[in-house]
Amino acid sequence: MIKRAATPSAPASLLASAVTRSFTSGSITTRVLGGVDLAVQPGEMTLIVGPSGSGKSTLLAVMSGLLRPDGGTVHALGCDLWNQPLEAIDRFRLEHCGFVFQGFNLFPALTAAEQVVLPLQYTGLSIGAARTRAEEALAAVGLRDKAALYPLALSGGEKQRVAVARAIAKNPQLLFADEPTSALDKENGANVARLLHAIAHAQGATVLCVSHDPRLIAHADRVVRIEDGVLTSDERNAAVTNPDPLVVPELT
């Protein structure tokens, strides 16, 4: 019986029920998720921690519409996610989700501002509105003066903040972060963790982060531990660091 966090009053914006997932290589099938139940609330940062191979990144991918589960259901913002056509799932991610990954996923030939503008254009914003939103998002993560620089001229911490700016620029209701600090030093890792926490509180967004980095625990409202595809603990963090003030761009 795992220790459960106290149930908040806000309804869950993400709900995984009896989620299973296995991977097969040749004749060997490995269970990665073993019937996971997890409800995630808006307005806070939920952190899933566990050792490498524990299933945390697979769970994030399933709950964000990137990887279909073998069994169980995922409800995101009230939508039965995996009961939709693939085109509808793609549209859901575009309209409602932001993603931050450990590899930054920046295009070498685009400036910091252009990295943020590109996905905004797919949402239907005009180029002028997208550029304004990109400027606001980069300013929110402290990179206003780096907007014209290419990835080669940015430090690792700056690249990750560009990735955060790209994720928050469309005001996503759901923000997913997979090992966002693993390639960063102590200071930059703490800065990114504070940003993710502040975004949840400033926007009322649902921030779901997975990591094996213990530095993130101090910035999470709730810490869920997973081992061998099974949740082993689920606790609220009474000592969570207060979020720094953050101005997040609003949709216009």
MARRO-563049 format. One record per residue (C-alpha): residue in three letters; z, y, x. Coordinates in pm, 1 decimal, decimal comma. Layout:
<recs>
rec aa: ALA up: Z north: Y east: X
...
</recs>
This chain:
<recs>
rec aa: MET up: 0,0 north: 0,0 east: 0,0
rec aa: ILE up: -111,4 north: 321,8 east: 170,4
rec aa: LYS up: 84,4 north: 644,5 east: 152,0
rec aa: ARG up: -103,0 north: 877,5 east: -81,9
rec aa: ALA up: -118,8 north: 1255,2 east: -76,1
rec aa: ALA up: 27,4 north: 1435,6 east: -374,3
rec aa: THR up: -238,8 north: 1491,0 east: -639,0
rec aa: PRO up: -345,9 north: 1860,1 east: -654,7
rec aa: SER up: -398,3 north: 2029,3 east: -989,8
rec aa: ALA up: -768,4 north: 2101,9 east: -924,3
rec aa: PRO up: -1012,6 north: 1830,5 east: -1039,9
rec aa: ALA up: -1196,5 north: 1641,0 east: -768,2
rec aa: SER up: -1533,1 north: 1780,2 east: -662,8
rec aa: LEU up: -1609,1 north: 1460,5 east: -468,8
rec aa: LEU up: -1505,0 north: 1119,4 east: -593,5
rec aa: ALA up: -1579,9 north: 788,3 east: -424,7
rec aa: SER up: -1489,8 north: 475,9 east: -622,2
rec aa: ALA up: -1489,8 north: 123,0 east: -475,5
rec aa: VAL up: -1753,3 north: 222,3 east: -216,9
rec aa: THR up: -1877,4 north: -59,0 east: 6,5
rec aa: ARG up: -2132,6 north: -57,3 east: 287,0
rec aa: SER up: -2244,4 north: -318,7 east: 538,6
rec aa: PHE up: -2504,7 north: -322,0 east: 812,3
rec aa: THR up: -2710,9 north: -623,5 east: 912,6
rec aa: SER up: -2850,0 north: -690,2 east: 1259,1
rec aa: GLY up: -3043,4 north: -1013,7 east: 1280,9
rec aa: SER up: -2826,3 north: -1283,2 east: 1124,4
rec aa: ILE up: -2502,7 north: -1082,6 east: 1161,7
rec aa: THR up: -2371,1 north: -866,8 east: 876,0
rec aa: THR up: -2087,1 north: -627,6 east: 953,4
rec aa: ARG up: -1877,8 north: -471,6 east: 679,8
rec aa: VAL up: -1823,3 north: -100,7 east: 750,8
rec aa: LEU up: -1668,2 north: 18,4 east: 423,3
rec aa: GLY up: -1450,7 north: -215,9 east: 221,8
rec aa: GLY up: -1411,6 north: -69,7 east: -127,0
rec aa: VAL up: -1304,8 north: 287,5 east: -51,8
rec aa: ASP up: -1153,6 north: 511,3 east: -321,0
rec aa: LEU up: -1124,9 north: 879,6 east: -230,4
rec aa: ALA up: -1097,4 north: 1196,4 east: -439,3
rec aa: VAL up: -1157,1 north: 1530,3 east: -260,7
rec aa: GLN up: -1061,7 north: 1867,7 east: -407,1
rec aa: PRO up: -1227,3 north: 2211,2 east: -367,5
rec aa: GLY up: -1065,1 north: 2500,9 east: -184,8
rec aa: GLU up: -930,0 north: 2294,7 east: 101,1
rec aa: MET up: -1033,5 north: 2112,8 east: 416,1
rec aa: THR up: -996,3 north: 1734,9 east: 401,3
rec aa: LEU up: -1010,5 north: 1554,9 east: 735,9
rec aa: ILE up: -1090,0 north: 1185,4 east: 774,6
rec aa: VAL up: -970,1 north: 1051,6 east: 1109,5
rec aa: GLY up: -1004,3 north: 715,5 east: 1274,6
rec aa: PRO up: -1124,6 north: 542,5 east: 1590,5
rec aa: SER up: -1490,6 north: 496,7 east: 1673,7
rec aa: GLY up: -1643,6 north: 235,0 east: 1445,9
rec aa: SER up: -1378,1 north: 276,2 east: 1176,0
rec aa: GLY up: -1634,0 north: 377,2 east: 910,1
rec aa: LYS up: -1555,3 north: 748,3 east: 883,9
rec aa: SER up: -1909,0 north: 874,2 east: 954,4
rec aa: THR up: -2055,6 north: 611,6 east: 720,8
rec aa: LEU up: -1819,6 north: 727,1 east: 445,3
rec aa: LEU up: -1923,9 north: 1089,5 east: 500,7
rec aa: ALA up: -2291,6 north: 992,1 east: 483,9
rec aa: VAL up: -2239,2 north: 799,2 east: 160,3
rec aa: MET up: -2040,5 north: 1080,5 east: -4,1
rec aa: SER up: -2293,6 north: 1346,5 east: 99,8
rec aa: GLY up: -2602,8 north: 1169,6 east: -32,2
rec aa: LEU up: -2741,6 north: 1069,2 east: 307,1
rec aa: LEU up: -2675,2 north: 693,3 east: 293,4
rec aa: ARG up: -2685,7 north: 470,8 east: -14,1
rec aa: PRO up: -2380,1 north: 246,8 east: -57,3
rec aa: ASP up: -2408,3 north: -123,7 east: -125,4
rec aa: GLY up: -2161,4 north: -95,0 east: -411,7
rec aa: GLY up: -1938,1 north: 153,0 east: -589,0
rec aa: THR up: -2010,5 north: 506,1 east: -707,1
rec aa: VAL up: -1999,2 north: 861,7 east: -576,5
rec aa: HIS up: -1958,6 north: 1155,5 east: -813,2
rec aa: ALA up: -2032,9 north: 1494,7 east: -657,7
rec aa: LEU up: -1973,1 north: 1806,8 east: -868,5
rec aa: GLY up: -1975,0 north: 1578,5 east: -1171,4
rec aa: CYS up: -2309,0 north: 1417,3 east: -1083,3
rec aa: ASP up: -2333,0 north: 1038,6 east: -1044,7
rec aa: LEU up: -2506,4 north: 1087,4 east: -711,5
rec aa: TRP up: -2651,7 north: 746,0 east: -635,3
rec aa: ASN up: -2769,4 north: 695,4 east: -992,4
rec aa: GLN up: -3032,9 north: 966,3 east: -937,2
rec aa: PRO up: -3391,0 north: 940,5 east: -803,2
rec aa: LEU up: -3424,7 north: 1016,7 east: -433,2
rec aa: GLU up: -3600,4 north: 1345,3 east: -510,5
rec aa: ALA up: -3304,3 north: 1455,8 east: -721,6
rec aa: ILE up: -3059,7 north: 1361,8 east: -444,7
rec aa: ASP up: -3264,1 north: 1564,4 east: -193,4
rec aa: ARG up: -3260,2 north: 1861,3 east: -430,1
rec aa: PHE up: -2884,3 north: 1825,1 east: -483,6
rec aa: ARG up: -2821,5 north: 1838,6 east: -107,7
rec aa: LEU up: -3047,7 north: 2142,0 east: -71,3
rec aa: GLU up: -2882,9 north: 2334,9 east: -353,2
rec aa: HIS up: -2518,6 north: 2238,1 east: -311,5
rec aa: CYS up: -2449,9 north: 2101,1 east: 37,7
rec aa: GLY up: -2410,2 north: 2231,8 east: 389,9
rec aa: PHE up: -2398,3 north: 2008,8 east: 698,3
rec aa: VAL up: -2252,9 north: 2053,3 east: 1048,2
rec aa: PHE up: -2316,9 north: 1776,4 east: 1301,1
rec aa: GLN up: -2192,0 north: 1722,6 east: 1655,4
rec aa: GLY up: -2544,8 north: 1739,0 east: 1798,9
rec aa: PHE up: -2604,5 north: 2095,5 east: 1667,4
rec aa: ASN up: -2960,6 north: 1999,1 east: 1552,4
rec aa: LEU up: -3106,8 north: 2334,0 east: 1661,0
rec aa: PHE up: -3479,6 north: 2389,6 east: 1716,8
rec aa: PRO up: -3546,0 north: 2497,1 east: 2079,2
rec aa: ALA up: -3826,5 north: 2736,9 east: 1978,5
rec aa: LEU up: -3624,1 north: 2927,4 east: 1715,6
rec aa: THR up: -3374,3 north: 3208,8 east: 1768,6
rec aa: ALA up: -3022,8 north: 3185,2 east: 1626,1
rec aa: ALA up: -3128,8 north: 3398,0 east: 1329,1
rec aa: GLU up: -3440,8 north: 3189,4 east: 1267,9
rec aa: GLN up: -3232,3 north: 2868,7 east: 1271,2
rec aa: VAL up: -3036,8 north: 3005,8 east: 974,1
rec aa: VAL up: -3336,1 north: 3158,7 east: 794,2
rec aa: LEU up: -3547,1 north: 2840,7 east: 794,8
rec aa: PRO up: -3345,8 north: 2627,4 east: 545,8
rec aa: LEU up: -3277,4 north: 2931,6 east: 326,9
rec aa: GLN up: -3649,8 north: 2969,4 east: 261,8
rec aa: TYR up: -3653,0 north: 2625,7 east: 95,9
rec aa: THR up: -3396,2 north: 2748,3 east: -158,1
rec aa: GLY up: -3643,3 north: 3002,1 east: -299,9
rec aa: LEU up: -3504,6 north: 3313,4 east: -128,4
rec aa: SER up: -3756,2 north: 3571,5 east: -12,1
rec aa: ILE up: -3792,4 north: 3612,0 east: 364,0
rec aa: GLY up: -3617,5 north: 3948,6 east: 345,8
rec aa: ALA up: -3321,3 north: 3809,7 east: 152,2
rec aa: ALA up: -3303,5 north: 3508,5 east: 384,4
rec aa: ARG up: -3291,5 north: 3733,3 east: 692,6
rec aa: THR up: -3013,7 north: 3941,5 east: 537,9
rec aa: ARG up: -2817,1 north: 3628,0 east: 453,6
rec aa: ALA up: -2868,4 north: 3495,2 east: 808,2
rec aa: GLU up: -2736,8 north: 3819,0 east: 958,0
rec aa: GLU up: -2428,6 north: 3800,8 east: 735,5
rec aa: ALA up: -2362,2 north: 3436,7 east: 820,2
rec aa: LEU up: -2397,9 north: 3492,7 east: 1194,7
rec aa: ALA up: -2164,9 north: 3792,2 east: 1171,0
rec aa: ALA up: -1912,2 north: 3574,2 east: 985,2
rec aa: VAL up: -1896,9 north: 3333,0 east: 1279,6
rec aa: GLY up: -1888,0 north: 3611,6 east: 1539,3
rec aa: LEU up: -2248,8 north: 3585,4 east: 1657,9
rec aa: ARG up: -2404,9 north: 3908,4 east: 1527,8
rec aa: ASP up: -2501,6 north: 4007,2 east: 1884,6
rec aa: LYS up: -2654,3 north: 3664,0 east: 1959,2
rec aa: ALA up: -2900,1 north: 3657,3 east: 1667,7
rec aa: ALA up: -3209,8 north: 3704,2 east: 1885,3
rec aa: LEU up: -3115,7 north: 3441,1 east: 2144,8
rec aa: TYR up: -3269,9 north: 3096,0 east: 2174,9
rec aa: PRO up: -3053,3 north: 2780,2 east: 2207,4
rec aa: LEU up: -3115,6 north: 2763,4 east: 2583,4
rec aa: ALA up: -2929,3 north: 3094,5 east: 2621,3
rec aa: LEU up: -2630,5 north: 2987,7 east: 2408,9
rec aa: SER up: -2316,4 north: 2804,5 east: 2516,5
rec aa: GLY up: -2210,0 north: 2482,0 east: 2345,5
rec aa: GLY up: -1956,1 north: 2668,4 east: 2134,4
rec aa: GLU up: -2214,0 north: 2928,2 east: 2033,1
rec aa: LYS up: -2464,2 north: 2659,5 east: 1935,1
rec aa: GLN up: -2205,4 north: 2494,7 east: 1713,4
rec aa: ARG up: -2123,7 north: 2829,8 east: 1551,2
rec aa: VAL up: -2495,1 north: 2878,6 east: 1479,9
rec aa: ALA up: -2485,9 north: 2537,4 east: 1310,9
rec aa: VAL up: -2183,5 north: 2650,5 east: 1106,5
rec aa: ALA up: -2362,3 north: 2975,2 east: 1012,6
rec aa: ARG up: -2665,4 north: 2776,0 east: 898,3
rec aa: ALA up: -2440,2 north: 2556,8 east: 685,4
rec aa: ILE up: -2249,9 north: 2839,6 east: 515,0
rec aa: ALA up: -2542,0 north: 3079,9 east: 466,2
rec aa: LYS up: -2631,2 north: 2942,0 east: 124,8
rec aa: ASN up: -2266,6 north: 2936,1 east: 7,3
rec aa: PRO up: -2258,6 north: 2556,9 east: -37,2
rec aa: GLN up: -2005,3 north: 2415,7 east: -278,0
rec aa: LEU up: -1980,5 north: 2108,4 east: -54,7
rec aa: LEU up: -1961,9 north: 2137,5 east: 324,8
rec aa: PHE up: -1974,4 north: 1821,6 east: 536,6
rec aa: ALA up: -1888,9 north: 1814,5 east: 908,1
rec aa: ASP up: -1935,0 north: 1505,3 east: 1125,1
rec aa: GLU up: -1751,4 north: 1524,2 east: 1460,6
rec aa: PRO up: -1805,3 north: 1902,2 east: 1477,5
rec aa: THR up: -1582,0 north: 1955,9 east: 1783,6
rec aa: SER up: -1646,5 north: 1646,0 east: 1995,1
rec aa: ALA up: -1875,3 north: 1827,2 east: 2242,6
rec aa: LEU up: -1663,5 north: 2144,4 east: 2262,9
rec aa: ASP up: -1386,0 north: 2260,2 east: 2492,8
rec aa: LYS up: -1034,3 north: 2332,0 east: 2366,2
rec aa: GLU up: -1093,2 north: 2695,9 east: 2272,8
rec aa: ASN up: -1430,5 north: 2649,5 east: 2104,7
rec aa: GLY up: -1310,3 north: 2335,0 east: 1927,0
rec aa: ALA up: -1015,9 north: 2526,3 east: 1782,1
rec aa: ASN up: -1244,6 north: 2813,2 east: 1677,4
rec aa: VAL up: -1478,1 north: 2579,8 east: 1486,1
rec aa: ALA up: -1181,0 north: 2405,4 east: 1322,1
rec aa: ARG up: -1041,2 north: 2741,4 east: 1208,8
rec aa: LEU up: -1380,8 north: 2839,3 east: 1072,1
rec aa: LEU up: -1413,0 north: 2524,3 east: 863,4
rec aa: HIS up: -1063,6 north: 2571,3 east: 722,1
rec aa: ALA up: -1122,1 north: 2939,4 east: 650,1
rec aa: ILE up: -1451,4 north: 2866,4 east: 472,3
rec aa: ALA up: -1275,7 north: 2630,4 east: 232,8
rec aa: HIS up: -1012,8 north: 2890,1 east: 147,1
rec aa: ALA up: -1244,1 north: 3193,8 east: 139,1
rec aa: GLN up: -1516,7 north: 3031,8 east: -72,3
rec aa: GLY up: -1324,2 north: 2774,0 east: -270,3
rec aa: ALA up: -1561,6 north: 2524,9 east: -109,5
rec aa: THR up: -1497,7 north: 2156,3 east: -61,2
rec aa: VAL up: -1491,1 north: 2091,4 east: 314,6
rec aa: LEU up: -1496,9 north: 1724,6 east: 416,0
rec aa: CYS up: -1477,3 north: 1662,9 east: 789,6
rec aa: VAL up: -1465,7 north: 1339,7 east: 988,6
rec aa: SER up: -1346,2 north: 1323,6 east: 1347,4
rec aa: HIS up: -1147,5 north: 1132,8 east: 1605,8
rec aa: ASP up: -1046,0 north: 1469,5 east: 1759,8
rec aa: PRO up: -669,8 north: 1522,4 east: 1704,1
rec aa: ARG up: -712,8 north: 1900,1 east: 1747,5
rec aa: LEU up: -854,5 north: 1922,0 east: 1396,4
rec aa: ILE up: -540,0 north: 1785,5 east: 1233,1
rec aa: ALA up: -354,0 north: 2117,9 east: 1272,6
rec aa: HIS up: -625,2 north: 2292,5 east: 1066,8
rec aa: ALA up: -667,8 north: 2041,6 east: 783,3
rec aa: ASP up: -496,4 north: 2071,2 east: 446,2
rec aa: ARG up: -512,0 north: 1695,2 east: 404,8
rec aa: VAL up: -550,9 north: 1412,0 east: 655,4
rec aa: VAL up: -690,4 north: 1072,2 east: 553,2
rec aa: ARG up: -685,4 north: 787,7 east: 805,2
rec aa: ILE up: -938,2 north: 504,3 east: 804,2
rec aa: GLU up: -945,7 north: 181,3 east: 1005,1
rec aa: ASP up: -1194,7 north: -102,8 east: 976,3
rec aa: GLY up: -1346,6 north: 51,5 east: 664,8
rec aa: VAL up: -1018,2 north: 77,2 east: 473,9
rec aa: LEU up: -804,5 north: 387,5 east: 410,0
rec aa: THR up: -462,0 north: 339,3 east: 570,4
rec aa: SER up: -290,7 north: 672,1 east: 494,3
rec aa: ASP up: -352,5 north: 987,9 east: 294,5
rec aa: GLU up: -116,1 north: 1280,1 east: 350,9
rec aa: ARG up: -102,9 north: 1653,8 east: 295,7
rec aa: ASN up: -43,7 north: 1860,7 east: 608,0
rec aa: ALA up: 261,7 north: 2078,6 east: 546,6
rec aa: ALA up: 224,0 north: 2241,2 east: 889,3
rec aa: VAL up: -139,7 north: 2342,4 east: 847,2
rec aa: THR up: -240,7 north: 2651,5 east: 1043,9
rec aa: ASN up: -305,7 north: 2951,3 east: 818,8
rec aa: PRO up: -677,4 north: 3029,3 east: 796,1
rec aa: ASP up: -805,3 north: 3335,3 east: 978,9
rec aa: PRO up: -963,6 north: 3608,8 east: 765,2
rec aa: LEU up: -1332,3 north: 3529,9 east: 721,1
rec aa: VAL up: -1604,4 north: 3720,1 east: 543,7
rec aa: VAL up: -1844,6 north: 3468,3 east: 391,9
rec aa: PRO up: -2183,5 north: 3589,1 east: 263,0
rec aa: GLU up: -2218,1 north: 3582,3 east: -114,4
rec aa: LEU up: -2529,8 north: 3466,1 east: -296,6
rec aa: THR up: -2736,2 north: 3751,0 east: -438,1
</recs>
